[in-house]
C-alpha cells in the first residue's frame, strides 16, 4: 500500500475500502454476539440434557442391579434385547449465520422386544431403561455437535473481526493518511511553482 501513487482517486478508493472494512467489522461483531447468545442457549440445553442423562444412567444402574439379582449375570446376558428394527432417529435442522444446528430424538416401540423364556419385571425394566438411556444420549450428542460447530464459527468470526480492527483498519487508515499528507504537500508545491511562474511572467 505504501507504494501507491498519492492521487485523489487513490485516496478515495482507500476511504471506500476503509468504509467497507468497517461495515464488515460491524457485521462480524454482530455475528459474534448472535453466536454467543446461541452458545449460551445451547449450554442451557446441554446442562438439562446432561442432567437427564445422568438420571437415566442411574436408573439403568438400579435396574441392572435388580435384574442381575433376579436372573444372575449369565441369565441376564441371555435375556433378549429390544428389537431396534422399528427404532427411529429423527433430526430437525436449522441454520444460524451459516452454522448448522441439529435437534435429534430417538424413539422405539417398547412392545417390539422378542419374547423372553424367563421374563421378569426386573429384566423388562432394565431393557426399557437402557433404551431410554440411548434416547437421552442421542439428544445430548446433537447438542454437543451444535456447541462444537458454534464454537468454531465464533472463534473464526472473532479472529476475523480482530484482524480487521487491529491490523487492516489501522493499516489502511495510516496509508490513506500518509497519501493525503503527501498529496497536500504536492499541491502546495504546485501552488508555489505556479505562483513563482506567474511572477516570472510579470
CORCORGI-V273789 format. One line per field, one symbol per residue. psi: psi as a letter, one per 40 degrees, with the letter a starting at -180 (. if undefined). burial: # if it has 16 or more other C-alpha atoms within 10 Angstrom, else .. Layout:
psi=???
burial=???
This chain:
psi=deeihgidddddddddddddddddddddddddddddddddddddddddddddddddddddddddddddddeidddddehhiihedeihhhhhiihhfehhhhhiihiihdeeiiiidgiiddddddddddddddddddddddddddddddddddddddddddddddcdddddddddddddddddddddddddddddddddd.
burial=.....#....#..##..#..##..#..##.##..#..##..##.##..##.##..##.##..######..#....#..####................#.######.#.#..#........#######################.##..##.##..##.##..##..##.##..##..##..#...................
